[in-house]
Amino acid sequence: MGYARRNRLEFDARELEFLEIPDDDGLVLGGLERWQGLEASPVVAGWDFLAMEPEELLGAAAGMLQLSFVGVIVMHLTTIPLPDTALATRVGAIQRYVRMCDGDHGKLLVAGAQIVGDEVPDGLKVSCLPARVRDPDGWKEKNVFEFTFSPDVTSMSE
């Protein structure tokens, strides 16, 4: 389980869940939240992978975030190491929980790498969610990138 320290999440690499992702580009969809216990704690109930071309990721993600059963979307490219995608799924799930506790809808689009390049499309904001991961060689500073669409954006075409 990750924990917050000075506005940064920290994880042990052995605790990160490595999803079985095909060697393909696509979206890792986390959704179908369930409520457990009397405190009504939302968690991501499951993850699915939807393969697609890299240039389709943002547009598809913008539309899928509108679906009621999708809570977190992680964009994955074959060029992103699987440990970075695993970190993005964990950070996305934790951030979803925190935001829902704050009264927000909690929907997130994240990736284990900055995938949009230098020119960010209009209507898209990219921010960094810092994290640290401890592996046998010590602590590593990592970033998970969050992609936020303007309220009026429901699709993203390039």
C-alpha positions in Angstrom: 0.0 0.0 0.0 1.4 3.4 -0.9 1.4 6.2 1.6 1.7 10.0 1.3 4.8 11.8 2.5 5.2 15.5 1.8 2.7 15.5 -1.0 4.3 12.5 -2.7 3.2 8.9 -2.7 5.7 6.3 -1.8 5.7 2.6 -2.7 7.7 -0.5 -2.4 8.3 -1.9 -5.9 7.3 -5.4 -4.7 3.8 -4.1 -3.8 3.0 -2.7 -7.2 0.5 -4.8 -9.1 1.7 -5.8 -12.6 -1.3 -6.2 -14.8 -1.2 -8.6 -17.6 -1.0 -6.2 -20.5 -0.5 -7.4 -24.0 2.6 -6.2 -25.8 0.4 -3.5 -27.5 -0.5 0.2 -27.1 -3.8 1.0 -25.5 -5.9 2.0 -22.5 -6.0 0.3 -19.2 -9.5 0.9 -17.9 -10.2 0.8 -14.2 -13.8 0.9 -13.1 -16.9 -0.7 -11.8 -16.3 0.8 -8.3 -17.7 -1.1 -5.4 -18.5 0.1 -1.9 -17.0 -1.9 0.9 -18.0 -1.8 4.6 -19.9 0.9 6.5 -17.5 3.7 5.6 -18.4 3.4 1.9 -14.8 3.3 0.6 -14.6 3.3 -3.2 -12.0 1.1 -4.8 -11.3 0.1 -8.4 -12.9 -3.2 -8.8 -11.1 -4.4 -11.9 -8.9 -3.5 -14.8 -9.4 -4.2 -18.5 -7.1 -3.5 -21.5 -8.3 -2.0 -24.8 -5.7 -2.1 -27.6 -5.6 0.8 -30.0 -3.3 3.0 -32.0 -1.2 5.6 -30.1 -2.8 8.5 -32.0 -6.2 7.3 -30.8 -5.5 7.2 -27.1 -6.4 10.8 -26.1 -9.6 10.9 -28.2 -10.8 7.5 -26.9 -9.9 8.4 -23.3 -11.8 11.7 -23.5 -14.9 9.8 -24.6 -14.5 6.9 -22.2 -14.1 9.2 -19.1 -17.8 10.1 -19.8 -18.9 6.5 -19.1 -20.4 6.0 -15.7 -18.5 2.7 -15.1 -15.0 4.0 -15.8 -13.1 5.6 -13.0 -9.5 5.6 -13.9 -7.9 5.3 -17.4 -4.1 4.6 -17.8 -2.7 5.3 -21.2 0.0 2.6 -22.0 2.4 2.6 -24.9 4.8 -0.3 -25.6 7.6 2.2 -25.0 6.5 2.8 -21.4 8.1 0.2 -19.1 5.5 -2.0 -17.4 6.7 -0.9 -13.9 5.8 2.7 -14.8 2.3 1.6 -16.0 1.9 -0.4 -12.8 2.8 2.7 -10.8 0.3 4.8 -12.8 -2.5 2.3 -12.0 -1.8 2.5 -8.3 -1.4 6.3 -8.2 -4.6 6.7 -10.3 -6.6 4.4 -8.0 -5.3 6.3 -4.9 -6.0 9.7 -6.4 -9.5 8.6 -7.4 -10.2 7.6 -3.8 -8.8 10.9 -2.4 -10.8 13.0 -4.8 -14.0 11.1 -4.2 -13.6 11.6 -0.5 -13.3 15.3 -1.3 -16.6 15.3 -3.1 -15.1 15.2 -6.7 -16.2 12.8 -9.3 -12.8 11.2 -9.0 -12.3 10.3 -12.7 -8.6 10.3 -13.8 -6.6 9.9 -16.9 -3.0 9.1 -16.2 0.2 7.6 -17.7 3.5 6.4 -16.5 5.2 8.8 -19.0 4.5 12.1 -20.6 3.1 11.0 -23.9 1.8 14.1 -25.6 5.1 15.6 -26.5 6.0 19.3 -26.4 2.8 20.6 -28.0 -0.2 20.0 -25.7 -3.5 20.1 -27.6 -6.0 22.9 -26.8 -8.3 21.8 -24.0 -5.8 19.5 -22.4 -3.8 20.2 -19.2 -0.9 17.9 -18.2 0.3 17.8 -14.6 2.8 15.7 -12.7 2.0 13.5 -9.7 5.3 12.8 -8.0 6.0 9.4 -6.4 8.9 7.5 -5.0 9.5 3.8 -5.5 11.8 1.7 -3.3 13.5 -1.2 -5.1 16.6 -3.3 -4.1 18.8 -0.4 -5.3 17.1 2.2 -3.1 14.6 5.0 -3.6 13.8 6.2 -7.1 12.0 9.4 -7.9 9.2 8.8 -10.4 6.4 10.8 -12.0 3.0 9.8 -13.1 1.4 12.2 -15.5 -2.3 13.3 -15.2 -4.1 14.5 -18.2 -7.1 16.8 -17.6 -9.6 17.9 -20.2 -11.4 21.3 -20.2 -15.0 20.9 -19.0 -16.3 21.5 -22.6 -14.1 18.8 -24.1 -15.7 15.4 -24.6 -13.5 14.3 -27.5 -10.0 15.0 -28.5 -9.0 15.0 -32.2 -5.5 15.9 -33.3 
